[in-house]
Amino acid sequence: MLIVTSGLFIVLANTVVTQQYHKTPQEIFSEIQERDPQFQFGGRPNGDDPFMNRQDVATLVRQVREEDQQKIQNTVLSIFIVLMALSFGGGYIIAGRMLSPIRKINEETRKMSADNLQPIEGSTVQDELGELTINLNGMITRLRDSFHVQKQFVENASHELKTPLTIVQTNLEAALEDKTVARDEMQEYINQALKSTQFMNRLTEDLLLLSVVKEHIPFDDVQTKDVVEGAVKQLQPIALEQKKNIITQFPDHIKTIKGNSTLLTRAVMNCIENAIKYARTKIIVQVALTNNRIQITVQDDGEGILQEHIAKVFDRFYRADDARSRRSGGAGLGLAITKSIIEKHNGSITLSSEPEKGTTVVITL
């Protein structure tokens, strides 16, 4: 706005100066005659001072010039004042209209809280303000989803802890109230309470592990074979107890990877542990090198998972078979933890299943 005003001022000022300073001799002498009507080129008719000398003429011309200069200054000053007033007035109006959407966005963001995360009704035009509104609404949506996930997580964790706590409380109260309880029955009360405390201990460990995975963890050179063999070694007694066999298959040469050995072992263990729970007779754990990527495959020969459940198996606290999972001591966090660990290592994990044929989990690193 100031640039336009300055340009207009220069044009108008230049026009005024041009008109005043570029007068013809006839125009100048016309102004002299207006001041002295008796003046003529040959002198005055009344006989006084019949001939004007050059000095008199120069004086009159100089007076005309000075008056013209004063007129120019007054005119230019008036133009400047008018144009500046228009400039500031127009600039104020334009700035007000431009800042109005920003003030509205500022007011709406000030009202936001964890319980009030509504999209901002900002500019819909494809400009900077429109793009800002879209980005802010995207951030609000992500925050709202994050709060929802946290709320759901707390509710699920509370629900998972409530059941075993109730079992512990019920068994202890029964043991204390019944003074004539038999030893075998007392032992059953204690066993039920112990299983519930073991479940709660595992659940709290899993919850802590989920939070640890989000933090910075040290990476070192890791031998993939050592990770898989370590996981199998820890779970082999459980499989044999259930009369199930774990079969391992390794290539001749396996490259080392950058990662955290403890977390990777836990991720593989979660996959094998799930396979043991649902397998009929065997679990196959295979390591392969494909396109310079290491693939760890865990396959069981169990009942399989229905297609409608596959998309949710990596969600926290999700169980395709809730009753069976509870009997086996699962809280529905195993695959969620595994997915977090693998993604922390810039890898991926997929699950496929066929009813009555089994389930296959593939970890790619």
C-alpha positions, 0 to 999 in steps of 0.5 A: 500500500505504501509503495502504491501511495509513494508512486502516486505521490511522485506522479502527482508531484511531478505533474504539479512541478512540471505545470509550474516550472514549464510556463511560457514567456506569455504566461509569465508576462500575463501574470505580471500584467495581473499584478500591474494592469498598467504594465506593457512591453513598451511602458505604462500609458500614464507616462510614469516610468515610460520604459522599464529596464531589464532589472524591473522585469527580472524582479517581477519574474523572480516574484512570479517564480517565488510565488509559484514555488510556494504554490508547489510546496503547498500543493505537494504537501496537501497531496502528501497528507491526503495520500498518506491518510488514504494509505493508512486508512486503506492499510488499516482496513486491508490489514483488519480483513487479513488478520480477521481469520488469524484472530479467529483461529487464535480464539478457537485454539485458545479454547482447546483442551483435552476434552474439547478438540474440535476442528477449526473453521478457518479459511477454505481458500487455497492460500496460506491461511487455508493451508494453515487451517488444514495442518492445524485440523490434521494435528487436532485429529492426531491429538484426538486419536492419541487421547482416545488411544490412551483412554482406551489403553487405560480402560483395557489395562484396568479391565485386565487387572480387575479380573485377576485382582478379583480372583485373588481377593475372592480366594483369599476371603474364602480361605480366611472365612472357612475355618474348616477348609481342607488342605487340598481345597486350601491349596486350590485357593492358593494356586488360583491366587498365584496364577492371578498374580503371575498374570498381573506380573506378566501384564505389568511387565508387558505394559512397561515394555511397551513404554520402553520401546518408545524410548531411545534404545541402544543398537549393536551388531546382533546375530539373528541365529543367536536371537532365534535360538535363544527364544526357542531355548527358553520356550522349548520346555513349555512346548515339550510339556504340551507335547508339541515340537519346535522345528528350526531351519537356518540358512548356511550364512546369516548376516548380522543386523543392527538392533537390540538383542534383548528386544528382538529375542522378546519379539520372536518369543512372543510369536513362538509363544502364540504358536505354541498356544494354538498349534496342534503338534508342531511349530516351524521357525525358519530364518531366510535371507531374501533381497538382502532382508532377513525374514523370520517365519513362525508357523503353526498347524493350529486352527487358524484365525478368521479373516475378520480378526487378522486386521486387529491382531496387532492391536493392544489387548485384542484377542481373537478368542477371548476365553481361550486367551484368558485360559492360556494366560494371555492379555492380548499384548504379545503381538502389539509388543512385537510389532512395536519392537520390529518397527523400532528396528525399521522392520515389518511384521505380517500375519496370514492364516487359513482356518484348520491349516494354521497361522504364519507370522513373518518378521522382516528386518 
